[in-house]
Amino acid sequence: MKILIAYYSRTGTTKKIAESLAEKLGADVEEIKDTVNRNGIKGYLLSGRDAMKKNLTKLEASKFSPKEYDLVIIGTPIWSWNLSVPIRTYLTDNNDQFSKVAFFCTMGGSGDEKAFAEMAEITNQKPLATLGLKTREVVKDNFLEKLEEFVEKLNS
Ligand SMILES: Cc1cc2nc3c(=O)[nH]c(=O)nc-3n(C[C@H](O)[C@H](O)[C@H](O)COP(=O)(O)O)c2cc1C
């Protein structure tokens, strides 16, 4: 099975999970990049407001085409109990390009279920598996068991 992992990460947490998954699955990796600067306090506030309003952004060009993959695993941080703006944009721009999908996210506390439901709605796909992780689980390397479960679901 040809697998692509497409993710956005503002501060490296979601990136860590994407890279662990890529190693386990032998997948290609697309780091989605925004043309908007979201660094610092200004970037935080802008991102929170954009996410709440479900705004879209302009992304940098992608390296890989999702339609060439059997499975695309999409990863996002949670922003204002929503999916991040770059991932909302990626899914919207490519919404007819996905064969099968799975979703993961990282978050301070909550918002995963709502974001996953919306990701399913935008792609018009039921995910093979979902994985929501707390930031602190990722930082403390306390996510391997959940990651294994997620990978097992993908393979079953
Ligand atoms: C603008 C903004 C809004 C956020 N809103 C939420 C939220 O509603 N719920 C939550 O659990 N975490 C929230 N967080 C925390 C992030 O989801 C969390 O730190 C995540 O792991 C960051 O991932 P990253 O390092 O890949 O960017 C928010 C972070 C940012 C920057």
The ligand as an SDF file (V2000), in Angstrom:
LIG
                    3D

 31 33  0  0  0  0  0  0  0  0999 V2000
   -3.9930   29.2240   17.9390 C   0  0  0  0  0  0  0  0  0  0  0  0
   -3.9980   27.9970   18.7770 C   0  0  0  0  0  0  0  0  0  0  0  0
   -5.2040   27.5330   19.2970 C   0  0  0  0  0  0  0  0  0  0  0  0
   -5.2180   26.3560   20.0640 C   0  0  0  0  0  0  0  0  0  0  0  0
   -6.4500   25.8530   20.4890 N   0  0  0  0  0  0  0  0  0  0  0  0
   -6.4940   24.6700   21.1550 C   0  0  0  0  0  0  0  0  0  0  0  0
   -7.7470   24.0720   21.5210 C   0  0  0  0  0  0  0  0  0  0  0  0
   -8.8300   24.5810   21.2430 O   0  0  0  0  0  0  0  0  0  0  0  0
   -7.7270   22.8880   22.1980 N   0  0  0  0  0  0  0  0  0  0  0  0
   -6.5670   22.2600   22.5260 C   0  0  0  0  0  0  0  0  0  0  0  0
   -6.6160   21.1860   23.1230 O   0  0  0  0  0  0  0  0  0  0  0  0
   -5.3560   22.7930   22.1710 N   0  0  0  0  0  0  0  0  0  0  0  0
   -5.2800   23.9590   21.4880 C   0  0  0  0  0  0  0  0  0  0  0  0
   -4.0710   24.4880   21.1050 N   0  0  0  0  0  0  0  0  0  0  0  0
   -2.8330   23.7610   21.4450 C   0  0  0  0  0  0  0  0  0  0  0  0
   -2.2910   22.9400   20.2720 C   0  0  0  0  0  0  0  0  0  0  0  0
   -3.3050   22.1480   19.6880 O   0  0  0  0  0  0  0  0  0  0  0  0
   -1.1830   21.9990   20.7290 C   0  0  0  0  0  0  0  0  0  0  0  0
   -0.1920   22.7050   21.4180 O   0  0  0  0  0  0  0  0  0  0  0  0
   -0.5810   21.2300   19.5670 C   0  0  0  0  0  0  0  0  0  0  0  0
    0.0890   20.0810   20.0580 O   0  0  0  0  0  0  0  0  0  0  0  0
    0.4060   22.0760   18.7600 C   0  0  0  0  0  0  0  0  0  0  0  0
    0.8820   21.3170   17.6850 O   0  0  0  0  0  0  0  0  0  0  0  0
    2.1400   21.7650   16.8080 P   0  0  0  0  0  0  0  0  0  0  0  0
    3.3110   21.8510   17.7440 O   0  0  0  0  0  0  0  0  0  0  0  0
    2.2950   20.6480   15.8200 O   0  0  0  0  0  0  0  0  0  0  0  0
    1.8390   23.0720   16.1840 O   0  0  0  0  0  0  0  0  0  0  0  0
   -4.0190   25.6520   20.3390 C   0  0  0  0  0  0  0  0  0  0  0  0
   -2.8050   26.1440   19.8160 C   0  0  0  0  0  0  0  0  0  0  0  0
   -2.7990   27.2800   19.0290 C   0  0  0  0  0  0  0  0  0  0  0  0
   -1.5100   27.7610   18.4170 C   0  0  0  0  0  0  0  0  0  0  0  0
  1  2  1  0
  2  3  1  0
  2 30  2  0
  3  4  2  0
  4  5  1  0
  4 28  1  0
  5  6  2  0
  6  7  1  0
  6 13  1  0
  7  8  2  0
  7  9  1  0
  9 10  1  0
 10 11  2  0
 10 12  1  0
 12 13  2  0
 13 14  1  0
 14 15  1  0
 14 28  1  0
 15 16  1  0
 16 17  1  0
 16 18  1  0
 18 19  1  0
 18 20  1  0
 20 21  1  0
 20 22  1  0
 22 23  1  0
 23 24  1  0
 24 25  2  0
 24 26  1  0
 24 27  1  0
 28 29  2  0
 29 30  1  0
 30 31  1  0
M  END
$$$$
